[in-house]
Amino acid sequence: MPQLADSSSPAVIAKPTVLPASPIRSLKLGKRRSPLSALHLPTLPSIFDGTFAIVCGSTALALSEVASKVRETFPHTSGGSRLVFEPNHSEVTIGRKLNVGVVFSGGPAPGMEYLLTGLYTYLFDWNTGSKLYAFQHGPQGLVSGDSMEVTEVKLVKMQEKLGPSAVGCGSRRLRAEDFPAVRKVCEKLALDGLVVAGGNRNNTDVAYLAEYFAANEVQTKVVAVAKRNEGSREAGVEMSFGFDSMTKHFSVLVGNVSIDAASTKSAWHFIRVMSDARSGDIVLEVGLQSRANVILVPEEIEFKGWTLME
């Protein structure tokens, strides 16, 4: 689970069950009703259907040499407890207003617009006065304060046409000298939370930013979301967003080639799915969905040292 910057404080949150009509269900564009709920919304775990609580579970870091080094580097944010979602049957009608910012680091990845949709939906279910800000062009926009308030109209356009290009992302790394500027931006927008989606290097930068915020008692909580351009998994993360979209898209393309190959019977087609040596989960899923004749898993090839001729 994502680690909050202030991991020592108790975290118990309940999703509201009784709310007035929110913009997400009542917006009208022109003469047609076009709520976000009419577009594609990913299926959520059943625990999010009702009220729930986020409680502290077991200690996130075990006693090891690596854990000791992590604690030395991140004394304020490491060694906390894992956050666990549990059912909560308390009746909560409305929560306090929340201001949340979101940043996309690295290259574009499938599912970026759905991260915005999910954040927007939950924030407005929590309290219709909440605000969601998207920083333009990745970390550079976060440092310079170049942000836009996300509205339902913009989300509808992103899902129908524009995709993540409406927000943009960037490969700029966050450095220690950027942290004071980021702090000013977060305090100016009164952000309760900052969500940063990125890969390994970006999430490392986010960890240092969370440590800086905690050490300086900044109210903004920092959350990292695992993202990879090819949708593969990060170490220690069950699933990064984009995996489902990526595998379904590739499966359609590979399936089309398979139909052509079966029809013409004139050639073999070798299709390399965009991945690296750690993305066998994508290759395997695409191969199973498209019913490929042979699936070559990158991890197995690397482990056995196979050559092209083999």
Buried (B, 14 or more C-beta within 10 A) or exposed (E): BEBBBBBEEEBEBBBBEEBEEBBBBEBEEEEEEBBBEEBEEEEEEEBEEEBBBBBBEEEBBEEEEEBEEBEEEBEBBBBBBBBEBEEBEEEBEBBEBBBBBBBBBBBBBBBBBBBBBBBBBBBBBBBBEBBBBBBBBBBBBBBBBEBBEBBBEBBBBBBEEBBBEBBBBBBBBBEEEBBEBBBEBBEEBEBBBBBBBBBEEBBBBBBBBBBBBBBEEBEBBBBBBBBBBBBBBBEEBEEBBBBBBBBEEBBEEBBEEBEEBEEEEEEEEEBEBEBEEBBBBBBBBBBEBBEBEEBBBBBEBEEEEEEEEE
